[in-house]
Every structure is written in structure tokens, then in C-alpha cells.
Amino acid sequence: MSETGEVFRAMNQAMKERKAALGMACPDCAVKLPKAQPKVLLPGQKCWCGYRDPRPNQSHEFWEHQGEKG
């Protein structure tokens, strides 16, 4: 496998882990489109429906402690 493919695969896996750890379902999506899946928002991210996640951006903490387990 090429090195570029491995890098992109690792980036995608890290983003999935970040969304699983820090993600929150948009509460406005659940109200406006009850049958659709709500968008998963990271802290500080804005949804298409206009809702902005009020949590402070914690991505630096996530990346600093990514290798630590438990």
C-alpha cells in the first residue's frame, strides 16, 4: 500500500475517533427534520440549520491526549 493511502486512512480513522469522543447530535436538526439523522457537531462547529455548538473548542486537548488510554 502506498504511504499516501496509509496517511489518509489514518486521518479518517482519527476524525472518526474524534467525532465519537467529542461529537454531539444537533438539537435543532432533531426538531426541524425529525425523521432524518441529526448532524454530529464538534465543539464550536456550526450546523447547516443555523445552530452553533456553544461548547468551547477542545480539539487541542483531544490531540494532546490521543495516545493515552483510560
HTML snippet that shows the backbone in 3Dmol.js (N, CA, C, O; Angstrom):
<script src="https://3Dmol.org/build/3Dmol-min.js"></script>
<div id="view" style="width:600px;height:400px;position:relative"></div>
<script>
const pdb = `
ATOM      1  N   MET A   1       0.860  -1.180   0.000  1.00  0.00           N
ATOM      2  CA  MET A   1       0.000   0.000   0.000  1.00  0.00           C
ATOM      3  C   MET A   1       0.896   1.230   0.000  1.00  0.00           C
ATOM      4  O   MET A   1       1.965   1.233   0.611  1.00  0.00           O
ATOM      5  N   SER A   2       0.455   2.260  -0.682  1.00  0.00           N
ATOM      6  CA  SER A   2       1.259   3.468  -0.744  1.00  0.00           C
ATOM      7  C   SER A   2       1.218   4.226   0.575  1.00  0.00           C
ATOM      8  O   SER A   2       0.286   4.087   1.367  1.00  0.00           O
ATOM      9  N   GLU A   3       2.241   5.019   0.784  1.00  0.00           N
ATOM     10  CA  GLU A   3       2.329   5.784   2.031  1.00  0.00           C
ATOM     11  C   GLU A   3       1.218   6.827   2.114  1.00  0.00           C
ATOM     12  O   GLU A   3       0.691   7.086   3.196  1.00  0.00           O
ATOM     13  N   THR A   4       0.860   7.426   0.978  1.00  0.00           N
ATOM     14  CA  THR A   4      -0.205   8.433   0.965  1.00  0.00           C
ATOM     15  C   THR A   4      -1.536   7.819   1.385  1.00  0.00           C
ATOM     16  O   THR A   4      -2.281   8.420   2.159  1.00  0.00           O
ATOM     17  N   GLY A   5      -1.834   6.643   0.886  1.00  0.00           N
ATOM     18  CA  GLY A   5      -3.071   5.961   1.255  1.00  0.00           C
ATOM     19  C   GLY A   5      -3.136   5.662   2.741  1.00  0.00           C
ATOM     20  O   GLY A   5      -4.188   5.793   3.366  1.00  0.00           O
ATOM     21  N   GLU A   6      -2.004   5.257   3.302  1.00  0.00           N
ATOM     22  CA  GLU A   6      -1.959   4.966   4.731  1.00  0.00           C
ATOM     23  C   GLU A   6      -2.163   6.228   5.568  1.00  0.00           C
ATOM     24  O   GLU A   6      -2.810   6.183   6.614  1.00  0.00           O
ATOM     25  N   VAL A   7      -1.612   7.352   5.108  1.00  0.00           N
ATOM     26  CA  VAL A   7      -1.757   8.616   5.826  1.00  0.00           C
ATOM     27  C   VAL A   7      -3.220   9.050   5.824  1.00  0.00           C
ATOM     28  O   VAL A   7      -3.751   9.433   6.866  1.00  0.00           O
ATOM     29  N   PHE A   8      -3.873   8.996   4.672  1.00  0.00           N
ATOM     30  CA  PHE A   8      -5.277   9.396   4.589  1.00  0.00           C
ATOM     31  C   PHE A   8      -6.172   8.453   5.391  1.00  0.00           C
ATOM     32  O   PHE A   8      -7.135   8.903   6.012  1.00  0.00           O
ATOM     33  N   ARG A   9      -5.879   7.181   5.388  1.00  0.00           N
ATOM     34  CA  ARG A   9      -6.648   6.215   6.171  1.00  0.00           C
ATOM     35  C   ARG A   9      -6.504   6.524   7.671  1.00  0.00           C
ATOM     36  O   ARG A   9      -7.475   6.446   8.424  1.00  0.00           O
ATOM     37  N   ALA A  10      -5.293   6.871   8.088  1.00  0.00           N
ATOM     38  CA  ALA A  10      -5.065   7.218   9.493  1.00  0.00           C
ATOM     39  C   ALA A  10      -5.783   8.514   9.861  1.00  0.00           C
ATOM     40  O   ALA A  10      -6.320   8.630  10.963  1.00  0.00           O
ATOM     41  N   MET A  11      -5.801   9.491   8.952  1.00  0.00           N
ATOM     42  CA  MET A  11      -6.507  10.744   9.208  1.00  0.00           C
ATOM     43  C   MET A  11      -8.005  10.508   9.344  1.00  0.00           C
ATOM     44  O   MET A  11      -8.637  11.063  10.243  1.00  0.00           O
ATOM     45  N   ASN A  12      -8.578   9.697   8.469  1.00  0.00           N
ATOM     46  CA  ASN A  12     -10.007   9.385   8.543  1.00  0.00           C
ATOM     47  C   ASN A  12     -10.339   8.653   9.841  1.00  0.00           C
ATOM     48  O   ASN A  12     -11.363   8.932  10.465  1.00  0.00           O
ATOM     49  N   GLN A  13      -9.491   7.730  10.247  1.00  0.00           N
ATOM     50  CA  GLN A  13      -9.719   6.997  11.487  1.00  0.00           C
ATOM     51  C   GLN A  13      -9.639   7.938  12.690  1.00  0.00           C
ATOM     52  O   GLN A  13     -10.434   7.817  13.622  1.00  0.00           O
ATOM     53  N   ALA A  14      -8.687   8.875  12.676  1.00  0.00           N
ATOM     54  CA  ALA A  14      -8.556   9.833  13.778  1.00  0.00           C
ATOM     55  C   ALA A  14      -9.779  10.743  13.848  1.00  0.00           C
ATOM     56  O   ALA A  14     -10.233  11.081  14.942  1.00  0.00           O
ATOM     57  N   MET A  15     -10.317  11.142  12.699  1.00  0.00           N
ATOM     58  CA  MET A  15     -11.506  12.002  12.688  1.00  0.00           C
ATOM     59  C   MET A  15     -12.723  11.243  13.226  1.00  0.00           C
ATOM     60  O   MET A  15     -13.540  11.821  13.943  1.00  0.00           O
ATOM     61  N   LYS A  16     -12.851   9.966  12.890  1.00  0.00           N
ATOM     62  CA  LYS A  16     -13.957   9.158  13.423  1.00  0.00           C
ATOM     63  C   LYS A  16     -13.851   9.037  14.937  1.00  0.00           C
ATOM     64  O   LYS A  16     -14.859   9.134  15.637  1.00  0.00           O
ATOM     65  N   GLU A  17     -12.647   8.828  15.446  1.00  0.00           N
ATOM     66  CA  GLU A  17     -12.450   8.727  16.885  1.00  0.00           C
ATOM     67  C   GLU A  17     -12.769  10.059  17.569  1.00  0.00           C
ATOM     68  O   GLU A  17     -13.353  10.079  18.652  1.00  0.00           O
ATOM     69  N   ARG A  18     -12.383  11.168  16.935  1.00  0.00           N
ATOM     70  CA  ARG A  18     -12.640  12.495  17.487  1.00  0.00           C
ATOM     71  C   ARG A  18     -14.143  12.764  17.541  1.00  0.00           C
ATOM     72  O   ARG A  18     -14.645  13.278  18.540  1.00  0.00           O
ATOM     73  N   LYS A  19     -14.861  12.421  16.472  1.00  0.00           N
ATOM     74  CA  LYS A  19     -16.311  12.605  16.473  1.00  0.00           C
ATOM     75  C   LYS A  19     -16.988  11.729  17.509  1.00  0.00           C
ATOM     76  O   LYS A  19     -17.956  12.151  18.143  1.00  0.00           O
ATOM     77  N   ALA A  20     -16.487  10.504  17.689  1.00  0.00           N
ATOM     78  CA  ALA A  20     -17.068   9.615  18.695  1.00  0.00           C
ATOM     79  C   ALA A  20     -16.830  10.142  20.109  1.00  0.00           C
ATOM     80  O   ALA A  20     -17.685   9.988  20.982  1.00  0.00           O
ATOM     81  N   ALA A  21     -15.669  10.764  20.335  1.00  0.00           N
ATOM     82  CA  ALA A  21     -15.341  11.239  21.675  1.00  0.00           C
ATOM     83  C   ALA A  21     -15.973  12.592  21.983  1.00  0.00           C
ATOM     84  O   ALA A  21     -16.452  12.803  23.097  1.00  0.00           O
ATOM     85  N   LEU A  22     -15.984  13.518  21.015  1.00  0.00           N
ATOM     86  CA  LEU A  22     -16.415  14.887  21.265  1.00  0.00           C
ATOM     87  C   LEU A  22     -17.730  15.258  20.587  1.00  0.00           C
ATOM     88  O   LEU A  22     -18.281  16.322  20.868  1.00  0.00           O
ATOM     89  N   GLY A  23     -18.239  14.414  19.711  1.00  0.00           N
ATOM     90  CA  GLY A  23     -19.413  14.753  18.913  1.00  0.00           C
ATOM     91  C   GLY A  23     -20.701  14.827  19.708  1.00  0.00           C
ATOM     92  O   GLY A  23     -20.873  14.143  20.717  1.00  0.00           O
ATOM     93  N   MET A  24     -21.616  15.687  19.223  1.00  0.00           N
ATOM     94  CA  MET A  24     -22.926  15.857  19.843  1.00  0.00           C
ATOM     95  C   MET A  24     -23.947  16.013  18.719  1.00  0.00           C
ATOM     96  O   MET A  24     -23.706  16.749  17.762  1.00  0.00           O
ATOM     97  N   ALA A  25     -25.071  15.337  18.826  1.00  0.00           N
ATOM     98  CA  ALA A  25     -26.120  15.462  17.820  1.00  0.00           C
ATOM     99  C   ALA A  25     -26.738  16.862  17.898  1.00  0.00           C
ATOM    100  O   ALA A  25     -26.986  17.372  18.991  1.00  0.00           O
ATOM    101  N   CYS A  26     -26.982  17.473  16.754  1.00  0.00           N
ATOM    102  CA  CYS A  26     -27.557  18.820  16.689  1.00  0.00           C
ATOM    103  C   CYS A  26     -29.007  18.781  17.181  1.00  0.00           C
ATOM    104  O   CYS A  26     -29.822  18.046  16.623  1.00  0.00           O
ATOM    105  N   PRO A  27     -29.343  19.558  18.216  1.00  0.00           N
ATOM    106  CA  PRO A  27     -30.716  19.530  18.729  1.00  0.00           C
ATOM    107  C   PRO A  27     -31.723  20.171  17.774  1.00  0.00           C
ATOM    108  O   PRO A  27     -32.887  19.772  17.763  1.00  0.00           O
ATOM    109  N   ASP A  28     -31.304  21.157  16.973  1.00  0.00           N
ATOM    110  CA  ASP A  28     -32.216  21.788  16.021  1.00  0.00           C
ATOM    111  C   ASP A  28     -32.558  20.869  14.856  1.00  0.00           C
ATOM    112  O   ASP A  28     -33.672  20.926  14.334  1.00  0.00           O
ATOM    113  N   CYS A  29     -31.625  20.030  14.444  1.00  0.00           N
ATOM    114  CA  CYS A  29     -31.913  19.079  13.363  1.00  0.00           C
ATOM    115  C   CYS A  29     -33.011  18.104  13.794  1.00  0.00           C
ATOM    116  O   CYS A  29     -33.875  17.736  12.998  1.00  0.00           O
ATOM    117  N   ALA A  30     -32.966  17.697  15.048  1.00  0.00           N
ATOM    118  CA  ALA A  30     -33.976  16.764  15.553  1.00  0.00           C
ATOM    119  C   ALA A  30     -35.364  17.397  15.550  1.00  0.00           C
ATOM    120  O   ALA A  30     -36.362  16.693  15.391  1.00  0.00           O
ATOM    121  N   VAL A  31     -35.442  18.717  15.725  1.00  0.00           N
ATOM    122  CA  VAL A  31     -36.727  19.414  15.741  1.00  0.00           C
ATOM    123  C   VAL A  31     -37.203  19.698  14.312  1.00  0.00           C
ATOM    124  O   VAL A  31     -38.367  19.467  13.986  1.00  0.00           O
ATOM    125  N   LYS A  32     -36.304  20.198  13.466  1.00  0.00           N
ATOM    126  CA  LYS A  32     -36.685  20.605  12.110  1.00  0.00           C
ATOM    127  C   LYS A  32     -36.900  19.423  11.177  1.00  0.00           C
ATOM    128  O   LYS A  32     -37.791  19.450  10.328  1.00  0.00           O
ATOM    129  N   LEU A  33     -36.084  18.386  11.334  1.00  0.00           N
ATOM    130  CA  LEU A  33     -36.205  17.189  10.495  1.00  0.00           C
ATOM    131  C   LEU A  33     -36.230  15.956  11.389  1.00  0.00           C
ATOM    132  O   LEU A  33     -35.207  15.285  11.528  1.00  0.00           O
ATOM    133  N   PRO A  34     -37.373  15.637  12.001  1.00  0.00           N
ATOM    134  CA  PRO A  34     -37.408  14.548  12.983  1.00  0.00           C
ATOM    135  C   PRO A  34     -37.122  13.158  12.411  1.00  0.00           C
ATOM    136  O   PRO A  34     -36.706  12.273  13.158  1.00  0.00           O
ATOM    137  N   LYS A  35     -37.331  12.940  11.118  1.00  0.00           N
ATOM    138  CA  LYS A  35     -37.094  11.617  10.545  1.00  0.00           C
ATOM    139  C   LYS A  35     -35.668  11.441  10.037  1.00  0.00           C
ATOM    140  O   LYS A  35     -35.251  10.318   9.752  1.00  0.00           O
ATOM    141  N   ALA A  36     -34.921  12.522   9.920  1.00  0.00           N
ATOM    142  CA  ALA A  36     -33.550  12.452   9.415  1.00  0.00           C
ATOM    143  C   ALA A  36     -32.557  12.278  10.555  1.00  0.00           C
ATOM    144  O   ALA A  36     -32.850  12.593  11.708  1.00  0.00           O
ATOM    145  N   GLN A  37     -31.383  11.773  10.215  1.00  0.00           N
ATOM    146  CA  GLN A  37     -30.312  11.660  11.198  1.00  0.00           C
ATOM    147  C   GLN A  37     -29.768  13.060  11.496  1.00  0.00           C
ATOM    148  O   GLN A  37     -29.458  13.794  10.557  1.00  0.00           O
ATOM    149  N   PRO A  38     -29.641  13.455  12.759  1.00  0.00           N
ATOM    150  CA  PRO A  38     -29.072  14.771  13.060  1.00  0.00           C
ATOM    151  C   PRO A  38     -27.573  14.788  12.780  1.00  0.00           C
ATOM    152  O   PRO A  38     -26.894  13.769  12.909  1.00  0.00           O
ATOM    153  N   LYS A  39     -27.068  15.956  12.395  1.00  0.00           N
ATOM    154  CA  LYS A  39     -25.652  16.109  12.117  1.00  0.00           C
ATOM    155  C   LYS A  39     -24.882  16.039  13.429  1.00  0.00           C
ATOM    156  O   LYS A  39     -25.330  16.571  14.445  1.00  0.00           O
ATOM    157  N   VAL A  40     -23.725  15.382  13.408  1.00  0.00           N
ATOM    158  CA  VAL A  40     -22.877  15.283  14.593  1.00  0.00           C
ATOM    159  C   VAL A  40     -21.941  16.477  14.585  1.00  0.00           C
ATOM    160  O   VAL A  40     -21.132  16.645  13.673  1.00  0.00           O
ATOM    161  N   LEU A  41     -22.065  17.310  15.620  1.00  0.00           N
ATOM    162  CA  LEU A  41     -21.281  18.539  15.700  1.00  0.00           C
ATOM    163  C   LEU A  41     -20.123  18.388  16.672  1.00  0.00           C
ATOM    164  O   LEU A  41     -20.259  17.802  17.746  1.00  0.00           O
ATOM    165  N   LEU A  42     -18.979  18.932  16.270  1.00  0.00           N
ATOM    166  CA  LEU A  42     -17.843  19.045  17.168  1.00  0.00           C
ATOM    167  C   LEU A  42     -17.960  20.367  17.909  1.00  0.00           C
ATOM    168  O   LEU A  42     -18.699  21.243  17.461  1.00  0.00           O
ATOM    169  N   PRO A  43     -17.265  20.547  19.020  1.00  0.00           N
ATOM    170  CA  PRO A  43     -17.370  21.799  19.775  1.00  0.00           C
ATOM    171  C   PRO A  43     -17.060  23.022  18.912  1.00  0.00           C
ATOM    172  O   PRO A  43     -16.040  23.066  18.224  1.00  0.00           O
ATOM    173  N   GLY A  44     -17.958  24.018  18.958  1.00  0.00           N
ATOM    174  CA  GLY A  44     -17.772  25.248  18.203  1.00  0.00           C
ATOM    175  C   GLY A  44     -18.202  25.174  16.747  1.00  0.00           C
ATOM    176  O   GLY A  44     -18.147  26.190  16.054  1.00  0.00           O
ATOM    177  N   GLN A  45     -18.621  24.036  16.259  1.00  0.00           N
ATOM    178  CA  GLN A  45     -18.992  23.860  14.858  1.00  0.00           C
ATOM    179  C   GLN A  45     -20.411  24.357  14.615  1.00  0.00           C
ATOM    180  O   GLN A  45     -21.260  24.288  15.503  1.00  0.00           O
ATOM    181  N   LYS A  46     -20.669  24.864  13.391  1.00  0.00           N
ATOM    182  CA  LYS A  46     -21.988  25.364  13.029  1.00  0.00           C
ATOM    183  C   LYS A  46     -22.675  24.367  12.108  1.00  0.00           C
ATOM    184  O   LYS A  46     -22.061  23.817  11.193  1.00  0.00           O
ATOM    185  N   CYS A  47     -23.964  24.143  12.367  1.00  0.00           N
ATOM    186  CA  CYS A  47     -24.764  23.229  11.559  1.00  0.00           C
ATOM    187  C   CYS A  47     -25.401  23.982  10.395  1.00  0.00           C
ATOM    188  O   CYS A  47     -25.477  25.210  10.412  1.00  0.00           O
ATOM    189  N   TRP A  48     -25.853  23.256   9.400  1.00  0.00           N
ATOM    190  CA  TRP A  48     -26.500  23.875   8.239  1.00  0.00           C
ATOM    191  C   TRP A  48     -27.804  24.571   8.631  1.00  0.00           C
ATOM    192  O   TRP A  48     -28.228  25.506   7.952  1.00  0.00           O
ATOM    193  N   CYS A  49     -28.451  24.127   9.724  1.00  0.00           N
ATOM    194  CA  CYS A  49     -29.735  24.697  10.128  1.00  0.00           C
ATOM    195  C   CYS A  49     -29.568  25.993  10.928  1.00  0.00           C
ATOM    196  O   CYS A  49     -30.562  26.637  11.266  1.00  0.00           O
ATOM    197  N   GLY A  50     -28.328  26.382  11.235  1.00  0.00           N
ATOM    198  CA  GLY A  50     -28.069  27.640  11.919  1.00  0.00           C
ATOM    199  C   GLY A  50     -27.641  27.498  13.362  1.00  0.00           C
ATOM    200  O   GLY A  50     -27.237  28.483  13.978  1.00  0.00           O
ATOM    201  N   TYR A  51     -27.718  26.295  13.923  1.00  0.00           N
ATOM    202  CA  TYR A  51     -27.328  26.082  15.314  1.00  0.00           C
ATOM    203  C   TYR A  51     -25.812  26.030  15.414  1.00  0.00           C
ATOM    204  O   TYR A  51     -25.153  25.382  14.601  1.00  0.00           O
ATOM    205  N   ARG A  52     -25.260  26.709  16.405  1.00  0.00           N
ATOM    206  CA  ARG A  52     -23.823  26.650  16.670  1.00  0.00           C
ATOM    207  C   ARG A  52     -23.617  26.002  18.034  1.00  0.00           C
ATOM    208  O   ARG A  52     -24.240  26.396  19.021  1.00  0.00           O
ATOM    209  N   ASP A  53     -22.742  25.012  18.079  1.00  0.00           N
ATOM    210  CA  ASP A  53     -22.451  24.306  19.324  1.00  0.00           C
ATOM    211  C   ASP A  53     -21.756  25.269  20.280  1.00  0.00           C
ATOM    212  O   ASP A  53     -20.688  25.790  19.957  1.00  0.00           O
ATOM    213  N   PRO A  54     -22.349  25.519  21.468  1.00  0.00           N
ATOM    214  CA  PRO A  54     -21.778  26.515  22.377  1.00  0.00           C
ATOM    215  C   PRO A  54     -20.562  26.031  23.171  1.00  0.00           C
ATOM    216  O   PRO A  54     -19.919  26.830  23.852  1.00  0.00           O
ATOM    217  N   ARG A  55     -20.238  24.744  23.095  1.00  0.00           N
ATOM    218  CA  ARG A  55     -19.100  24.241  23.863  1.00  0.00           C
ATOM    219  C   ARG A  55     -17.797  24.844  23.343  1.00  0.00           C
ATOM    220  O   ARG A  55     -17.660  25.060  22.138  1.00  0.00           O
ATOM    221  N   PRO A  56     -16.840  25.118  24.226  1.00  0.00           N
ATOM    222  CA  PRO A  56     -15.547  25.635  23.761  1.00  0.00           C
ATOM    223  C   PRO A  56     -14.798  24.567  22.978  1.00  0.00           C
ATOM    224  O   PRO A  56     -14.970  23.372  23.217  1.00  0.00           O
ATOM    225  N   ASN A  57     -13.972  25.008  22.048  1.00  0.00           N
ATOM    226  CA  ASN A  57     -13.208  24.098  21.208  1.00  0.00           C
ATOM    227  C   ASN A  57     -12.209  23.330  22.068  1.00  0.00           C
ATOM    228  O   ASN A  57     -11.367  23.932  22.734  1.00  0.00           O
ATOM    229  N   GLN A  58     -12.303  22.001  22.053  1.00  0.00           N
ATOM    230  CA  GLN A  58     -11.450  21.150  22.880  1.00  0.00           C
ATOM    231  C   GLN A  58     -10.528  20.280  22.037  1.00  0.00           C
ATOM    232  O   GLN A  58      -9.974  19.301  22.536  1.00  0.00           O
ATOM    233  N   SER A  59     -10.361  20.625  20.773  1.00  0.00           N
ATOM    234  CA  SER A  59      -9.594  19.748  19.899  1.00  0.00           C
ATOM    235  C   SER A  59      -8.132  19.661  20.314  1.00  0.00           C
ATOM    236  O   SER A  59      -7.514  18.608  20.155  1.00  0.00           O
ATOM    237  N   HIS A  60      -7.558  20.750  20.848  1.00  0.00           N
ATOM    238  CA  HIS A  60      -6.159  20.691  21.270  1.00  0.00           C
ATOM    239  C   HIS A  60      -5.974  19.691  22.411  1.00  0.00           C
ATOM    240  O   HIS A  60      -4.963  18.990  22.462  1.00  0.00           O
ATOM    241  N   GLU A  61      -6.939  19.621  23.323  1.00  0.00           N
ATOM    242  CA  GLU A  61      -6.852  18.649  24.406  1.00  0.00           C
ATOM    243  C   GLU A  61      -6.972  17.229  23.879  1.00  0.00           C
ATOM    244  O   GLU A  61      -6.287  16.325  24.358  1.00  0.00           O
ATOM    245  N   PHE A  62      -7.843  17.029  22.888  1.00  0.00           N
ATOM    246  CA  PHE A  62      -8.023  15.701  22.311  1.00  0.00           C
ATOM    247  C   PHE A  62      -6.732  15.226  21.648  1.00  0.00           C
ATOM    248  O   PHE A  62      -6.319  14.082  21.840  1.00  0.00           O
ATOM    249  N   TRP A  63      -6.095  16.097  20.871  1.00  0.00           N
ATOM    250  CA  TRP A  63      -4.881  15.694  20.148  1.00  0.00           C
ATOM    251  C   TRP A  63      -3.705  15.511  21.105  1.00  0.00           C
ATOM    252  O   TRP A  63      -2.842  14.672  20.847  1.00  0.00           O
ATOM    253  N   GLU A  64      -3.643  16.271  22.202  1.00  0.00           N
ATOM    254  CA  GLU A  64      -2.558  16.110  23.165  1.00  0.00           C
ATOM    255  C   GLU A  64      -2.647  14.767  23.892  1.00  0.00           C
ATOM    256  O   GLU A  64      -1.623  14.153  24.191  1.00  0.00           O
ATOM    257  N   HIS A  65      -3.873  14.311  24.177  1.00  0.00           N
ATOM    258  CA  HIS A  65      -4.066  13.092  24.971  1.00  0.00           C
ATOM    259  C   HIS A  65      -4.553  11.921  24.129  1.00  0.00           C
ATOM    260  O   HIS A  65      -5.102  10.961  24.669  1.00  0.00           O
ATOM    261  N   GLN A  66      -4.362  11.984  22.822  1.00  0.00           N
ATOM    262  CA  GLN A  66      -4.895  10.944  21.946  1.00  0.00           C
ATOM    263  C   GLN A  66      -4.253   9.586  22.216  1.00  0.00           C
ATOM    264  O   GLN A  66      -4.936   8.564  22.141  1.00  0.00           O
ATOM    265  N   GLY A  67      -2.976   9.551  22.525  1.00  0.00           N
ATOM    266  CA  GLY A  67      -2.292   8.278  22.731  1.00  0.00           C
ATOM    267  C   GLY A  67      -2.575   7.644  24.077  1.00  0.00           C
ATOM    268  O   GLY A  67      -2.299   6.461  24.280  1.00  0.00           O
ATOM    269  N   GLU A  68      -3.126   8.424  25.003  1.00  0.00           N
ATOM    270  CA  GLU A  68      -3.361   7.907  26.349  1.00  0.00           C
ATOM    271  C   GLU A  68      -4.674   7.129  26.388  1.00  0.00           C
ATOM    272  O   GLU A  68      -5.670   7.555  25.803  1.00  0.00           O
ATOM    273  N   LYS A  69      -4.673   6.027  27.055  1.00  0.00           N
ATOM    274  CA  LYS A  69      -5.886   5.205  27.216  1.00  0.00           C
ATOM    275  C   LYS A  69      -6.332   5.260  28.659  1.00  0.00           C
ATOM    276  O   LYS A  69      -5.523   5.124  29.577  1.00  0.00           O
ATOM    277  N   GLY A  70      -7.665   5.466  28.861  1.00  0.00           N
ATOM    278  CA  GLY A  70      -8.254   5.426  30.184  1.00  0.00           C
ATOM    279  C   GLY A  70      -7.781   6.505  31.049  1.00  0.00           C
ATOM    280  O   GLY A  70      -8.197   6.598  32.204  1.00  0.00           O
TER     281      GLY A  70
END
`;
const viewer = $3Dmol.createViewer("view");
viewer.addModel(pdb, "pdb");
viewer.setStyle({}, {cartoon: {color: "spectrum"}});
viewer.zoomTo();
viewer.render();
</script>
